[in-house]
């Protein structure tokens, strides 16, 4: 599988010098709405499989994949490479690295990042179950279940809790993401 990565400075240089480079933000629509790189399109990772054939067949130019930290972008890169599209790169460190370098960002309605929400919910469940176990000892099993889920998430590089949290009303964007427009921008640059 392809594991081409680019540092933030290299991505900034590509965007400035190569008109065929497109930044594809694979975060959720709500995360994208909160902050994104100017000119980036939103194609959530959860929607890539449904459009994989079209992306691979019609993509023109290099795609630089972006997420919050790089994990989801790598997953997307592996899906695209497995389907035959190899001219992709993952921006190392994702939006975290982009913002840390003071690079330009378009901001919208602010929300907590999905990773932060997962830490809050998982930590809250563990703390509550441990405290409840002082009164009812079997409650500690919830902490064990959450711990096992976190281990599974790390080993498989997936997160069921994160996917569930994306469905909450808080995590829905104010504006609908136009997947067709994103796909058209990916395929019209040849």
C-alpha positions as CSV (number, residue, x, y, z in Angstrom):
1,X,0.0,0.0,0.0
2,X,1.1,3.6,-0.6
3,X,2.2,5.5,2.4
4,X,3.3,8.8,0.8
5,X,3.3,11.6,3.3
6,X,4.0,15.3,3.0
7,X,5.0,17.8,5.7
8,X,2.9,21.0,6.0
9,X,5.5,23.2,4.3
10,X,5.6,20.8,1.3
11,X,1.8,20.9,1.0
12,X,1.8,24.7,1.2
13,X,4.4,24.8,-1.6
14,X,2.4,22.3,-3.8
15,X,-0.8,24.3,-3.4
16,X,1.0,27.5,-4.4
17,X,2.9,26.0,-7.4
18,X,0.8,23.1,-8.8
19,X,-2.7,23.9,-9.9
20,X,-3.5,20.2,-10.3
21,X,-3.0,19.5,-6.5
22,X,-6.2,19.3,-4.6
23,X,-6.6,19.1,-0.8
24,X,-9.3,16.6,0.2
25,X,-10.4,16.9,3.8
26,X,-11.7,13.5,4.9
27,X,-13.0,14.6,8.3
28,X,-16.7,14.8,9.1
29,X,-18.7,17.6,7.7
30,X,-19.0,19.2,11.1
31,X,-15.2,19.1,11.7
32,X,-14.7,20.6,8.2
33,X,-17.2,23.3,8.9
34,X,-15.4,24.2,12.2
35,X,-12.1,24.8,10.4
36,X,-10.5,23.8,7.1
37,X,-7.7,24.7,4.8
38,X,-8.8,27.4,2.2
39,X,-9.6,25.7,-1.1
40,X,-9.9,22.2,0.4
41,X,-12.9,20.1,-0.4
42,X,-14.8,17.9,2.0
43,X,-15.2,14.2,1.2
44,X,-15.8,12.4,4.5
45,X,-14.0,9.1,4.9
46,X,-17.3,7.4,5.6
47,X,-18.5,8.4,2.1
48,X,-15.4,7.3,0.1
49,X,-16.3,3.7,-0.3
50,X,-19.6,4.6,-2.0
51,X,-17.8,6.7,-4.6
52,X,-14.5,4.8,-4.8
53,X,-14.8,3.7,-8.4
54,X,-15.6,7.2,-9.6
55,X,-12.7,8.8,-7.7
56,X,-10.2,6.2,-8.9
57,X,-11.4,6.3,-12.5
58,X,-11.8,10.0,-13.0
59,X,-9.3,11.7,-10.6
60,X,-7.0,14.1,-12.2
61,X,-3.9,15.5,-10.6
62,X,-2.5,14.7,-7.1
63,X,-4.8,14.4,-4.1
64,X,-3.4,15.5,-0.8
65,X,-5.5,13.9,2.0
66,X,-6.1,15.8,5.2
67,X,-7.8,14.9,8.5
68,X,-7.3,16.0,12.1
69,X,-4.1,14.1,12.9
70,X,-3.4,11.9,9.8
71,X,-5.0,8.6,10.8
72,X,-8.2,8.9,8.8
73,X,-6.3,10.4,5.8
74,X,-4.0,7.3,5.9
75,X,-7.1,5.0,5.9
76,X,-8.5,6.9,2.9
77,X,-5.1,6.6,1.1
78,X,-5.1,2.9,1.6
79,X,-8.6,2.5,0.2
80,X,-7.7,4.6,-2.8
81,X,-4.4,2.8,-3.4
82,X,-6.2,-0.6,-3.0
83,X,-8.6,0.5,-5.8
84,X,-5.7,1.6,-8.0
85,X,-5.2,5.3,-7.3
86,X,-1.6,5.8,-6.2
87,X,-1.1,9.6,-6.8
88,X,-2.1,10.6,-3.3
89,X,-0.3,11.9,-0.3
90,X,-1.3,12.3,3.4
91,X,-0.5,15.6,5.0
92,X,1.6,14.6,8.0
93,X,0.0,15.7,11.3
94,X,-3.2,16.8,9.6
95,X,-5.0,20.0,10.7
96,X,-3.2,19.8,14.0
97,X,0.1,20.4,12.3
98,X,-1.3,22.9,9.8
99,X,-2.7,25.1,12.5
100,X,0.4,24.7,14.7
101,X,2.4,26.2,11.9
102,X,0.1,29.2,11.7
103,X,-1.1,28.3,8.2
104,X,-4.3,29.9,6.9
105,X,-7.5,28.4,8.1
106,X,-11.2,29.1,7.3
107,X,-13.2,28.9,10.5
108,X,-16.9,28.3,11.0
109,X,-19.0,27.2,13.9
110,X,-16.6,25.9,16.6
111,X,-17.0,22.4,18.0
112,X,-14.7,20.1,19.9
113,X,-12.7,17.8,17.6
114,X,-14.0,14.3,17.4
115,X,-10.9,12.8,19.1
116,X,-11.5,15.2,22.1
117,X,-15.1,14.1,22.3
118,X,-14.1,10.5,22.3
119,X,-11.7,11.1,25.2
120,X,-14.4,12.9,27.1
121,X,-17.0,10.2,26.7
122,X,-14.6,7.3,27.3
123,X,-13.1,9.0,30.3
124,X,-16.5,10.0,31.7
125,X,-17.7,6.4,31.3
126,X,-14.7,5.0,33.1
127,X,-14.8,7.5,35.9
128,X,-18.5,7.0,36.4
129,X,-18.3,3.2,36.5
130,X,-15.4,3.2,38.9
131,X,-17.2,5.6,41.3
132,X,-20.5,3.6,40.9
133,X,-18.5,0.4,41.7
134,X,-17.9,1.8,45.2
135,X,-21.6,1.3,45.8
136,X,-22.2,-1.6,43.4
137,X,-19.0,-3.5,42.6
138,X,-20.2,-5.0,39.3
139,X,-20.3,-1.5,37.8
140,X,-16.5,-1.6,37.3
141,X,-17.2,-4.0,34.4
142,X,-18.2,-0.9,32.3
143,X,-14.7,0.5,32.8
144,X,-13.3,-2.8,31.6
145,X,-15.6,-2.8,28.5
146,X,-14.6,0.8,27.6
147,X,-10.9,-0.1,28.1
148,X,-11.3,-3.2,25.8
149,X,-13.0,-1.0,23.3
150,X,-10.2,1.5,23.3
151,X,-7.6,-1.3,22.9
152,X,-9.6,-2.7,20.0
153,X,-9.8,0.8,18.4
154,X,-6.1,1.3,18.7
155,X,-5.3,-2.2,17.2
156,X,-7.7,-1.8,14.3
157,X,-7.2,1.9,13.8
158,X,-11.0,2.4,13.9
159,X,-13.3,4.0,16.5
160,X,-16.9,2.8,16.9
161,X,-17.4,5.5,19.6
162,X,-16.2,8.2,17.3
163,X,-18.4,7.0,14.5
164,X,-21.4,7.0,16.9
165,X,-20.6,10.5,18.1
166,X,-20.6,11.8,14.5
167,X,-24.3,11.1,14.4
168,X,-25.2,13.3,17.3
169,X,-27.0,16.6,16.4
170,X,-24.1,18.6,17.9
171,X,-21.8,17.1,15.2
172,X,-24.0,17.9,12.3
173,X,-22.9,20.7,10.0
174,X,-25.1,23.8,9.7
175,X,-24.8,23.5,5.9
176,X,-25.2,20.3,3.9
177,X,-22.0,18.9,2.3
178,X,-22.4,18.6,-1.4
179,X,-20.7,15.3,-2.2
180,X,-21.4,15.7,-5.9
181,X,-19.6,19.0,-6.0
182,X,-16.6,17.5,-4.1
183,X,-16.5,14.6,-6.6
184,X,-16.8,17.0,-9.5
185,X,-13.8,19.0,-8.2
186,X,-11.7,15.8,-7.8
187,X,-12.5,14.6,-11.4
188,X,-12.4,17.9,-13.3
189,X,-8.7,18.7,-12.9
190,X,-7.2,16.3,-15.4
